[in-house]
Amino acid sequence: MSGARSQNTSERETEVGLDRYTLLLFIITSLTFGTAFVGIKAGLVAIPPILFAGLRYDIGATILLAYVYQRGGYWRPRTRGDLMAIIIAGFFLSGLNATLLFTGQQYLTTGTAAVVFSLVPVLRHCLQ
């Protein structure tokens, strides 16, 4: 009986540890994602929106590729399907999305831009 009790206690401690870890990751993600809109608004004062979006993605892609290369993953497209996925996702998910976000944020407050942008998954779910 005591063995089962100690196992349940250990499982609860693990769950509490995971809950704290999950909460910490949520806070870090929220701060990181939330500050992006403030950074975009500040950068738009000096840099045109499309150029700024391109620079942001270039820097991010360089860091990501260096990380993948360092970890030993494959970082070049191997098949035609890989190449098509990169082209389509690059255009729609990165290029068009960033262009519209950065251009639109010239006319919105950072809070409004964050709320509108965060509603995309909700609206997508509602439209299905």
N, C-alpha and C positions, 0 to 999 in steps of 0.2 A: 504494500500500500504506500509506503513512504517513497518507493522508487517512482511510482506513478505521480505522486504529489510533487516530487522534485523535478520530474520531467515537465509537468504542467507549469511549474514556476519558471523553469528555464525557457519554455516556449513563450510565456508572457513577457519575460525580460527581453527576449529577442524581438517580439512584436513591438514593445515599447521603444526599443532601440531603432527599429525600422521606421516607426511612426515619427520619431524625432528626426531621423535622417531624411525622411520624405518631406517633413515640414521645412527642414533646413534647405533642401533642394528647391522647394517651392518658393521660399523667400528669396533665395539667390536668383532664381529664374525671373521672379516678379521684378526685382530691382534691376536686373540686367535688361529685361525687355522694356520696362517702363522708362528707364533712362535713355533708351534709344530715341524716343520721340523728342525728348528735350535736346539731345545732341543733334538730331536732324534740324530742328528749328534753329538752333544756334549756328549750325554750319551753313544754313541757307542764306544767312546774312551776307556771307562772303563768296559762296560758290554757287553757280547755277544748279538747279535741282537734278538734271539728268547727269551732268558731270559728277556731282556729289554722290549720286546713287551708284554710278559706275565705279568711282574710286572706292566706295565702301565695299562693294562686292569684290573688287580686285584684291583688296587687302585681305578680306575674309577668305577668298579662294586660295590665296598664296599661303596663308597660315594653315588652312585645312589640308592642302596638298602636301605641305612640308610635314605635317603631323602624320598623314597617311603613309607617306614615303618612309618616314622614320620608323613607324610601327611595322613596316614590311608588307603592307597591303598593296594590292594592285591599284595604281593611280592613273593608268592610261586606259582608254577604252579598248577592249579586246575584240568585241564583235560589232557588227553593224547595229544590232539592237542597243548595245551600250551607247554608241554614238548618237542614235536617234533619241534615246532617253535624255541624254545630255543636252541635245539641241532643243527638244521640246520643253523640258523642265527649265532649261536656262532662259528660254524666251518667255514662257508664260509665268512660271513660278518666281523667277528672279527678275528678269528684265522688265517685263510689263508691270508686274506688281510693284517693284521699286520705283519705276518711273511715275506711276500713278500716285503712289504714296508720297514721294518727295515733292512732286508737283502740287498735289492737293494740300500738303501741309503748309505751303506758302500762305494759304488763305484761311487756315483753321488754327485753333489753339492746340497745344500739345495734348491736353486732356481729351478734347473732342476727337482728335486723330487717333488716340489710343483706344478710345471706346469704339469708334467706327471700325477700326482695324480688328479689334478683338471680337466683334460681332460676326465676322466672316464665317467662322465654323458654325455658329448658331443659325445664321441665315441659310447656309448651304444645307444644313440638316432639315430646316423647315421647308425648303423648296423641293426636297426629294419626295 
